[in-house]
């Protein structure tokens, strides 16, 4: 099962399939395509850069883990810190 869709700057909630990493759907801030990312929720809150699978532009991804252990991901352009 995949997470509900989230737009650029909007948090994407995650879904978990069995023992696999949770996934989130995010929208690339450059090309607008929706892509699925995997989130290592064992690492806690994190921020990293991942290239878009469609246009190869660098996407800033901020992951926050809420008090219930649910991860949310927010995507932004490299110059939008």
N, C-alpha and C positions, 0 to 999 in steps of 0.2 A: 504494500500500500504506500502511496506517495503522500507527501504533505500537501496541504492546501496551498494554492498558488499565492505568491506574494510579489508585489511590484517592487521596483527600485526604491530603496529606502524603507520599505515596509517589511516587517519581520515575517519570515517563513517559519511555520511550526514544522516539527519533524515527525516522521513516522519510523517505526522500527519493524524490521522483518526478522523474526526469530532472533538469533544471536548476532546478526549483522549490525554494522554501523547504521545509525539513523540517517535518513536522507532528507533533503529539503529542496524545493524548487525555487530558484531565484531567477530574476530577469536581468540580463546583461544591461548595464547602464549605457553601453556603447551601441550595440546592434539591436537591442530590444528582444532578442531571442530568450526563451525560457530554457534553462538548463538545470539538471539535477546534480546536486553536490552531496557528498558523504561527509558527515560530521563526526569527529572523534569526541564524543561527549564525556569521555573519561578525563579529558585534559582541562575541563572547566571552561571559564570564559576565555576567549581567545580572539585574536585579530591576525589575519594573514592575507596574502595575495594569491589568487588563483587565476590562471588564464582562462578566458572564455573558450569553451569547446568549439564555438562556431567562428568567431572573428579573431581569436587569439589575443584580445586586449586584456590588460591586467585589471582584475576586479578586486577591490578591497572587500573582504568578507569579515564581518564582526559577528561572533557567536557569543550569545549569552545563555547561561543555564539558569532557569528560574528555581525557586525553592522546592518545586515538585520534581526537579531533575529533567524538565522538558527544555530542549535546546531550541533557540530561535536564531535565525541567520538573517543579516541585513547586508545587502550588496550596495556598493557605491563605486563611482568612478575614482580613479587614482588621485585626481586633483580635488576631490570632494571631502576630504578628511572629516 
